[in-house]
Amino acid sequence: MFIDAHVHVSLNGDNAKTYRERLLQDEKSAEEMIRKVFLAYKQRGIYALRDGGDNLDIHHLIRRVAKEEGIIYRTPLYGIYKKGFYGRLIGKPVESIQEIDDCITDLVKNQTDFIKVALSGMMSFNEYGHAGEIGFSVEEFKHIIERAHSENLPVMVHVNTKKGIEMALKCGADSIEHGYYANEELLKGMKEKGTIWVPTLAPLGNIVYSNDERYKLEKKLIRKIFEEQCEKVKLAYDLGVEIAVGSDAGAYKVYHGSGFFDELIYLNKAGIKKNELMDMAFKNGMKALKITKKELNDIENRINEESWVSS
């Protein structure tokens, strides 16, 4: 069984705006689209997914379809971001600690699996080293993590740049998503704190190795950022950082199901040997999703049953 530790079921890898509009047209159509996404994973042996969140308020539907399809599905329901900063696609904006508490109370009530936070912005393909400003103050961000941990919920943090990653580590993030522009000191910090890193190489790698014209003028810089991230991945692996495989499927040119194997290819190219990579993907994926032995046994039994029926 494969585990993809970072996906976006509400995105499709091509035209996010059109796809999301279709998801909101009617529940029947949305269910068909979501089921198709899960089938794309199952056909490739991927039976466990961790979502990065959305703002469409369709998490109950996605959870139901995942359960029916026999997929272990972890979701933050929606992410949290500072109003006026990056995060609109993945969740809801907050301006104060009171609003943070209100969101977390709502998430707990609706049985969220973890808390997702957008700390920095998106990677810039025009300016090296830039990834949007950090919206939350240290006090606000630390409060999010402490409140989440008081509810026994891990915190998944979208963050890039040295400043952002350093803040995430100091405040106690459970996983670093993307983490571009990390340095050796920060990677050692991940190791010391037991922080899971999901480096998401596929979004940039799939642009670099495609003939896509959308980022034709930016491709030289994208390649530089991508190659540096690959170098950091190998260094992190050698340092003993717990790296989980997350494709960021749904991001531009990263497709559901196949994106996971794109990520494996790039991690292998970065220098992680295939047999070690598969062990790492399973072990750290289990930890990132907090998959129980019972869940694993149930899924394995279902896979065996479905294989027997189809044979």
PyMOL commands that set and color helices and strands:
alter all, ss='L'
color gray80, all
select helices_A, chain A and resi 16-23+27-42+59-69+88-90+97-109+138-150+162-171+184-193+202-208+219-239+258-269+274-289+293-310
alter helices_A, ss='H'
color red, helices_A
select strands_A, chain A and resi 2-7+46-51+72-74+79-82+91-94+115-118+155-159+175-178+196-198+242-243
alter strands_A, ss='S'
color yellow, strands_A
deselect
rebuild
show_as cartoon
